[in-house]
Amino acid sequence: MILALHDFWSAKGCLILQPYDMRMGAGTFHPATTLRALGPEPWNAAFVQPCRRPTDGRYGENPNRLQHYYQYQVILKPSPPEIQDWYLDSLRVIGIDPLKHDIRFVEDDWESPTLGAWGLGWEVWCDGMEVTQFTYFQQMGGFDCKPVAGELTYGLERLAMYIQGVDNVYDLAFNQQGVSYGDVFLENERQMSTWNFEVADTDALFDLFRKASAECKLCLEKGLPIPAYEQAIEASHVFNLLQARGVISVQERASYMAQVRDLARGSCEAYMAKYSDQWAEAYPEWAA
Amino acid sequence: MTDFLLELRCEEIPARMQAGARADLERLFREQMSAAGVDHGAITVWSTPRRLALVVADMPERTEAVSEEAKGPPEGAPDQAIDGFCKKNGVTRDQLEVRDVKGRATYFAVKNIPGRDVKDVLADAIPAIVRAFPWPKSMRWGAASISTESLRWVRPLSGIVAILGEQLVECEVGGVVSGYATLGHRFHHSGEITIGGADDYVEKLRACHVVVDHAERQDLVRSQAKDAASAAGLVLVEDEGLVIENAGLTEWPAPLLGRFDESFLDVPPEVIQLTARTNQKYFVCNDADGNLANAFVCTANIAADDPAVIVDGNRKVLAARLSDARFFWEVDQKTALAEHAKKLERITFHEKLGTVADKVRRVAKLADWLVFDAKAPNGDHKLARRAAELCKADLVTEMVGEFPELQGLMGGYYARAEGLPDEVADAIRDHYKPAGLNDEVPTAPTTVAVALADRLDNLLSFFKIGILPTGSKDPFALRRAALGYLRLVQENGLELSLDTVVHAWEGRPHAALAEKISEFLLDRLSVQLKDQGVRHDYIAASREWKGRTDFRVDRVEARARSLAAFLTGEDGANLLAGYKRAANILKKEGYEGTDRIASTGEEDPLENVDDPAMREIYAQRGKSASYDREPSEQALVDALDRAEPAANAAIAAEDFGAAMAALATLRAPIDAFFDDVTVNDPDPAKRSARLALLAQFVAAVHKVADFSRIEG
């Protein structure tokens, strides 16, 4: 399925990238999305990104909720007029026939307070299941997207469940030789849920958060937006872990989110500052 | 005369925005046509997720030529003025005409606006409509969005069909050029469809699996969903919101019934319905006995050869959702509500008002007091306290975290599941009621106590830190809390004095706070009773009791209602007129009450001694006069002697109807008095006595209500 999507999007002019080697809550955090959504340069890329959402863990007991799963991300900047048609074609190549399955574009405006980003779009339903998040980015890191990028985020496990006709994610066939998704990941889900919810050392996590935050600021001082952004990703994930451990009160929650947002914004701001002159020269109709 | 068709096609428009968009499209079109002087016939607007359409009957082909003229400055006016006039009217100086206006040569600008082809008018109007379209949320897209000035629309605009009669209206906006071609159903029809005009639009689209009329799609969803349920021997739980939403999500709606695993029915039916509705936009069904059945109705957007595939997919999604709900339901019950409630210590209610746990402690204390001390309502104060202590515990449960609208309801379920008394469970479940205008009002004493205490605490807490609603801003829903308080008091016939409430809540008397909450509640009462003919000034006239603020809202309301009934009758209206006349005379004479009686020389300091026996003596003395009273004067004295004690007794019994009836007996005597008696008699003794009589009359009326506050 991944190979079919790679082939398809590569033929549409996308660079095929590899996953980013950091823990993150969504493919949108990948610098190839977040940072590349800024500025006027065209950017078309597709990649798989593993995602970790500690609070979604269910100890392996829910048929489709996981604390670790895979997203397939496509980013097309500027958003091409054919983007919806291309997306539907991509469903066809992985075996979903929209005359047999009910495909719907249901309003879902995307917002990531921790990235200072928002966009309008839909969640795409296949027979009532959300299989893709489809977003036209309007702002990233607090900056207007000029031009707007279209982002497609496929939920790979969900699509696979569809195609294979299984009710439970752990029953997915991982290959033709009888290895299931559960064989590969069930124990991982159980242990990680236990760690996320019950075990993770919260003092160490608070410490990690502070360190990532400080490191991010250091990078910003040195004019290094990319490593600064990595630390923002780290801080964001540590914050999610702290949330799963239930040690962040409601008041504190807003304050931590604001801190993460400031790190992400700061990184985007530094990225913009670094390239603005170059961009303005190459794209006279563009202005920061 | 011909028809006009406009179709604006775009990527999927959110269902909830379509009704507003139809209205906006029609309004903007009307505005454009009226500005251009185009008379037209009926307008019809339709919407689907992918298009907005407008059909206009009886469009003219040309607009009428119009001649407009404007009067300018006189000849010989400064050049600046003349040039300004020319500029304003878009003419040159040599085009001005000179006419005689009352003997003065004056410039006129005459503009002959020729008739225009309506096609040209439309070509200008369509881009203007698109640019001015007020979407609740709009976006930029595509290569043009390198500038933030690019066109904004709800989702990318992809096509325009604009046909007047059979002629294309050529226009362009945001890079989209008008044409005859549109698209059919996203999956059932590939390629373009050529539209001839307004005549064939609907049927051509229908042939390509698009029902363009939203109302028709709504009918389809409504009736087919119902049919699907009854075919399965079930009854659809009707939901007009879902009908509209599903019609807004589809161009070719196909309601399909599916079943979910029966074991999920262990989860409360409200949870199942809410999960199905909010997350999946499914209808649910009841069985013949009215219990929730293990069935749902989803609405597909295709006519599939094998609908079972679609139903099965939807069943799996619902199963996963319900499995989550069941997970919450089971996890939540592993912890007693009292344990959940401890977590409220960590949740801020308001930065200046402490945590939710602090609030709960205040509410529990007040609920206990309401039942034990105030007997409003009558019940078991221990139950009220227990229910209040647990009433917010469900806020920290997983289920309410997922579905905030289930607050209260889940607490009720969990309370019952852990074996708490029914009164407590019911109170937890219902203490947010009444939530809306048509919501039922609780009557069970324990519930009433918690509901009242919760609202009173909200009002008093925020008032104490100086937060009151202003204009349209009421972030803490204090107006709704006040209305809830009023309805609880009204429907349960409670007599509750707000100064004692404040005392109990605050632990000491707090007059300013009592005044503030009373004023706020009376203000809401005015709004609430306005439709029932109880004017705000009737409430103003009733807000004092024995010379002080009346802290019993129920009593103010009872008096205001009696006043309304009384004053709309003939006796009341005339008595009010008599009252005003008497009060005016007293005012004109500078007669302001007992202090002034002293200046007449008849004063007796003992008269003001507050001793019943003395008052009796003086009352007797008042019956005689130093002169012979005229008959109408004597009649008024006698009427007052009868009416006053009757009114006093009625007021003491809080029977305001009877008090008004007692006052009504004064109407004829006061009318006759004014007809027959001269107040301003040359004899100071007579004048003074008659003024005193009027003052007595006014005072008698005042005991029932402050008529001076009544307007008109």
Interface residues (C-beta under 8 A of the other chain):
Chain A: P40 R58 E61 N62 P63 N64 R65 P78 S79 P80 P81 Q84 L88 P98 L99 K100 H101 D102 I103 R104 F105 V106 E107 D109 G119 L120 G121 W122 C126 D127 G128 M129 Y136 Q138 D144 C145 K146 P147 V148 G150 M161 Y162 D167 S249 V250 Q251 Y283 E285 W286
Chain B: E11 E12 P14 A15 R16 P49 K137 S138 M139 R140 W141 G142 A143 A144 S145 I146 S147 T148 V154 R155 P156 S158 R186 F187 H188 L249 T250 Q280 Y282 C298 A300 N301 I302 A304 D305 D306 V309 I310 D312 G313 N314 K316 V317 L318 A319 A320 S323 D324 F327 R346 I347 T348 E351
